[in-house]
Amino acid sequence: MSAAVEIQGLHKSFRPRRSLRQWLQFWKGRPEVEALRGVDLVVQPGELVALLGPNGAGKTTLLKVLATLVTPSAGTVRVGGVDAIKDPDRARAQLGYVLAEERSFFWRISVRENLRFFAALQGLYGAEAARRVDEVAALLGLGDHLGRDFQDLSVGQRQRVAIARGLLPDPPVVLFDEATRSLDPGRAERVRRVIRELLVQRGKKAVIFATHDLAEARALADRVVVMAEGRIACQGLYAEIEPEIRRLFSAEAAAEDQALLRLFPDLAPAPGPEVRP
């Protein structure tokens, strides 16, 4: 069985935005920011990979490269055997991408009209599109909300519509970027069951699920991939690499605490009583 996702030697560098001073001094070069630094990753059909890492580790950039939204600086990306760099249209047809954002929806039309629009963009029309919209709405508990305008939904309901949009074409590879972040615990658990039981176990889809929730990664994933500073720091079963995971997140929290104390030194804990021998 061929891999669903194959990534080799993936690099991505960005140039930061110019400040006004930099525009006035345009002859000065801008250092590049390396978001990805040689990432290698293979995901098989029917495998759920949780992508963990501190803020700025490169998780979202990696997903956007996979989704053909960002062109890498170097490396190869294949989705379902298709070269995603040379043939992004064919690769995109193999993918569903769920963002933790809602800006791309039309706020003044109904949920059903939104989903029919995005279905058409992915080649689904007429009765087939209507059936698929009803199916994904039922999966995510949105059946009673299809007639409501998108702007009238709660934040959690909008997030479920975003998940529904990613599942419309029934793709073999699905990418989730913090998909449960805005959901209440009950809805989040429902979404996890849909992903785990219907997409992965029954549908044999390859799923890459970026999250900051360690408990979610432990409960959901077949394999955990931990990123740090644009590289894969470690990967494996959660129980096997848990010490490394906690060390990375603790280091990030400690650095933020030090920055906070520099601004507000009065927040430093009082020293304990001196112990005399």
Buried (B, 14 or more C-beta within 10 A) or exposed (E): EEBBBBBEEBBBBBEEEEEEEEEEEEEEEEEEEBBBBBBEBBBBBBBBBBBBBBEBBBBBBBBBBBBBEBEBBEBBBBBBEBBBBEBBEBBBBBBBBBBBEBEEBEEEBBBBBBBBBBBEEBEBEEEEBBEBBBBBBEBBBBEEBBEBBBEEBEEBBBBBBBBBBBBBBBBBBBBBBBBBBBBEEEBBBBBBEBBBEEBBEEBBBBBBBBBBBBEBBBEBBBBBBBBBBBBBBBBEEBEEBBEBBEBBBEEBEEEEEEEEEEEEEEEEEEEEEEEEE
